[in-house]
Amino acid sequence: MTPAAHGPVRGAWDPAFAPLAEAFADEVRAGAERGALCVMRDGETLVDIHGGEAAPGRPWQADTLACCFSVTKGVLSLLAHHLIDAGTIALDTRIAALWPDFAAQGKDRLTLHDILTHRAGLPAVAGPVTPGDLYDWDRMTAQLAASAPVVPLGGPPVYHNMTYGHLLGEVLCRATGIRPLSRLLREAVTGPLAADFHLGLAPEENARCATLTQDDPGALFRALKENPDSLFARSMAFFAPHEDFNTPRWRGAEIGSGSGHATARAIATLYGQFVWQCAILSPARQEALRREQARNPADPILGIPIRYGQGVELSTPPALDFGPDPATLGHWGAGGAQGLADPATGLSFGYVTGHMDPAMGSSARCRRYIAALHACMRDKR
């Protein structure tokens, strides 16, 4: 790879991917980007770059951590598939068999497969919640267990925005007998892969974190107040009022739906496990998890079309742009973070940013990077 010795971007890249590095550099020069991007193929690093400031006066470094929000969901799904491969749990395992209280309100027949495909009926809960409940694992799981479904079971999938991590995490912790979820994830996946990904960041790691900025930090929560009865607002009701994603409280929280902090390289490494030849998942599991299981042409939470494999999103440009191949899988995170893996090429991609984009789904910046990546691949052929 060619090291970057000067300019707005630091890191290294294969010369064949120089146009991708330049696209990233353009955004940094324009002041639109500060973050990191990594591309790998079957474990080989092709691009690993970063630029801009992690915080005022502090340059982004190779080991800078950034919140990747719902990209965390895909990492938790990787843990689930690793445990399926190990025979610890199965797709048809009934949730209530491991979690008896979950059988309440007609949910006794729901399975792990229903959670992975966002068809567990619980993008929100039926009863009242208190802002800040998201931080209390036991309270969240108790509410989910007691709740009646809030969307029809067996219908189109509905994005389990802030409940996916507690639902899936509780099931996996019960299946293995290992708690908390952060320990299970570290022991089974991120530790063996040496992936710099953290669910529940230790206080001493705060110094490595990027400060997140938004053009209008209050816009989201103002919108929730304007339409508090919408399904989206109900899915967000667990957040603390005026949530600040730069606090030690958020960074240290174990929220499997969105509080993961990582480097771009860690995300590329983890998502590579879905397609690489040498990976912690078997080829059979890799092939099965990327088959389309469900779709919704207008998800009522995000308002965009979504297609699902098993615990992963499938490319549906432009809203979820992982590339032109519809079999490419990945996960978008709020603000624009993204992880993806392309089974046809063995490529994996990780992207984190310090300046959050307000769009639901792939940001304009990330779409530009994906387009540049695939142009590089076409030019190589």
N, C-alpha and C positions, 0 to 999 in steps of 0.2 A: 504494500500500500504506500501511497505518497503522503508523507506528513505535511501538515499545513504549518509553514514557518511564520507566516505573517497574515495580515488581513483580518476581517471580522470573524473568521471561523477558525477554530483550532481542532486538532484531531488528525485523522488520516483516512484515505480512501483509495480504493483501486482506481487507476486512471480511467478505466472504462466507465466509472460512475462519477466522473468529474462534473457532468451537467447537473446531477442531483446535488452535489456539494455546492455548485454555483447557485442553484435555485434557493437553497437554504441561506447562502450568504447574501443573496439579494434581499431576502426578507429581514435579515439582521441589519444590513446596511440601511434599510428603509425605516428601521426602528419598530417594525411590526413584530419581530421575533426575538425572543431570547429563550433558548432551550437547547435540546439535544436530539439527535437522530442517529439511529444505528440500523444497518442492514447486514444480515448474516445469511449464509447458505450452508446448510448441513454442518453447522458449527464453525464455518470459516467466516471471519469478519471481512466484509467488503467495504463498509462505510461506518465510521464511528466519529461523529463530529459534534461540536457544541459551539455556541456563540452567544454574545450578549452578556448581560449582567444577571447573576442569580439574585442579587439584591443590590440596592444602591451602593456603588463603590466596591462591589465584590464580583469579579468575573465568574461566569459559569465555568465550572471545572468538570473534568471527566467523571468525578464521583459525586457531583451535585445531585441531590435527591429532589424530586418534584412529585407532588400529589398527582396521581394518574386517574383518580376518580373511578369511573365504572370499568376501566381496563382491569381493575381489581377483580371484577366478576369473572372474567376469562381465566385469571390465575386460579381463582377458587374452583372453577370448572375443571381446570387441569388437575388439581388435587383430586377431585371426584373421579375423573377418568383413571388416574393412577391407582386409586383404591378399587375401582371396578376391575382393572387388569389384575390386581393382586387377589381378587376374590373376596375382598372385605365387605363389599356391598354390590348390589346388582341394580340394573336399570328398573327392574320390576319390583324392587323392594318397597313394600308399603311403608310410608312414613310412620304411620301409627304403630307398626310392629316394633319400631325403635323408640318411638316417642308417643306413648299411649294417650296422653292428654290431647294430642293433635287430632284424634278421631272425633272430637266434638263438632257439632253443627254440620254433620253429613260429610266430613272430610276423611272418613275412615279408609276409603279406597284409593286415595291419592298416592302416587308413587314418586320415586326419585326422578323418573323420566318426566313427570309433570312439572317438577321444579325446574329441571334443566331446560325445558321448552317454554317456560313462563306461562304455564297453564295450571298453576296451583290455586288460582282464584283469589290471590291475596296481594295485589299490587298496593293495597291499603288494608286497613282493618275496619270491621263493622262498628266497633265501639269508639268512644272518645279517647283521644290520646293527649298527652301533655307534651308541649314543645320541649325537646331535649331528651325524650325517651330513647332516641337513637343511640345514646351513649350507654344505656343500661341493658346489657345482654339479657339478663333474666327477665326484665320487664318486657322487652321486645318479644322474646320467644314465648312468654306467657300470653301476651296479647294475640300473637299469631295462632297459637294453639287453641285459644278460646273463641276466636272469631269465626263467624260464618263467612263463606265466600262472598266477596263483594262484586265479582264478575262471574258470569256463568261458567261452571266447570264443563270441559269438553268443547268449548267454543274456540274462537280464534285466540291466539296468544295475546296477552296484555303485559307489557313490560313491567316486571317487578322491580321498580326503580330503587327503592331503599329497603325492600324486604328480602330480596334474593339472598344476600349474604347471611342474614340471620337464619333464614329457612334452610339453605343448603349447609351452612356452617354447623348448625345444631345437629342436623342429621349425620354429618360426617364425624363430628365429635362423639356422638352416641355410638356410631358404628365401630369406632376405633377405641373408645374409652379414653381418649387423649384430650385434655383441655389445658389451656384455652385454645381457640382456633389458631392463634398465631404460633403456638408451639407445634401443633400438628402440621401446619403449613411449612414451618421452618424445618422440622425433622424429616418430613416426607418429600418435599419438593425443593424449596429455595436453598436449603443448606447443601444437599447433595449436588445441586447444579451450580453452587457458588454464585447465585443470582442476588444482586444487591437490590432486593425487593423486601419491603418491610410492611407488615400489617400490625400497627401499634408500635410506633417509632419510639425507641428509647430516648430519654431526655438528652443524652450526650450526642445523639445524632442530629439534634435540631440545628446545630451550626452548619451542617451540610445542606440544609433545605433551601430551596428557592422560595423567595417571597412571591406569592401569587398576586397579580393585579388584574383588574377588570376596568373597561372603559366606564361602566356604570355599575359599581358594586351593589347598589341597592335595588337594581331593576328586578331581579328574580323575586325577591320577597315582597316588593310592591305588587307585582303581578299576582302573587298568591293571595294577597289581601283583597284584590279586586274581584277575584272569583274563587272564594274559599271552598265552595262546594264541588268544584270540578275534581275529576278523578286525579288529575295531576297535582292539584293543591293537596288533596288528601294523601297522596303518596309522599308528599314533602312535609307533612304535618309533624313528623317525628323530629325534625331539625330543631335546634335551639333558635330562639328569635335572633334575627340579625346575625346569623352564623358567620364566623370569621375563620376561613380555612388556613390562616397563618398562625393560629394559636397552638401552644403545646397540647391543649386539650384535644383539638381535632387531630393533630399529627400523632398523638399517642393512642387514639381510639381504635378499637378493634371492630371496624365496620366493614364487613366483607363485601358490601355493595359499593364501597367507594373511598375508603380512607387509606388505600395502599400508597406508599411512597417508593419511588424507584428511579434508577437511571434508565436511559433509553436502551443501553446495552442489556440490562436485566430483562426488560420487556421483550426485546428481540430474542433473547435466550429462552425465556419461558414460552413464548408463543411458537418458537421453533420446535418445541417438543410435540406440537400437533402435526408436524409434517416431516421433520428431519428423519433420515434413515437411521441414525444412531440417536435414540431418544428414550425417555423414560416410559413412553407409551408404546404398546405393540403396534405393528402395522395394521392389524385387524381393527384395533380400537381407533386408530387414527382415521381409517377409512370410514368406519361406521359413524363417528361423531360429526363428520362434515356433511353427511347426507341431510338434505332438507327435511325437517320434521314438521314445521308449521310456519305460517306466514300471516301477516296482517297488513293489508294495503294502506292502512292509516291507523297506526297505533294510537289509542286514545290518550296515552300518557305523553308521548313525545310528538305526536302529530306527523310522523313520517312512516313510510313503508319499512317493514322489518321482516327479514327471513331468518329463521333459526335452524341451526343444527342442534346438537346436544350440548347446551351450555355455551354456545358461541353464536355470534351473528354471522350471516353470510353476506357477501358483497352485494349491495343493492344501490349502485350509483344513481344520482349524486348524493343522496342522503347518507348512506353508509358506503363510502367509496374505499374499497380495499383493492381495487383494480378491476380490469375488464373480465376476468374469469369468474363466473358466478359461483365456482366452487371454493374461491378464496375465502378464508374465514378470519374472523378477528373480533375486536370489540372496541367501540368508541368510548371515550370518557368525556365528561363535562369539561368544557373549556378547550377541547380539541385534542387531548392526548389520544394515542391510538396504538394498538398492537394488532398485527396481522400475520398470517402465514399462508403461503401459496403452495398447494400440493403439487402443482405442475412443474414448478421450478425449484422447490425446496427453499425458497426465500422466506425469511422472516424479517419483520420490520418493527422497530420500537421508536416511539416519538413522545417526548414530553415537552411541555412549554410552561413558561412562567407568566405569560400574558394570555389570559383566558379569552377565548372567542365565545360570543353569546349564542352561536347557532346550535340548534339541536342536530346532532349528527356530525359528520366530517366537516371540519372547518375548511375555508377556502385555502388557507396555507397548506394544510395537510393534503388536500386534493392536488395542489400544485406539486408537492413532493412525490405523491404516488404517481402522477402522470410522468414526472421526470424519471422516476425509477423504471417505469415500464418502457419509456423511450430508450433508456440506456440498455435494457434487456433486448429490445428489438435491434438496436444498433450492433449488439454483440453477435447476433445470429448471422 
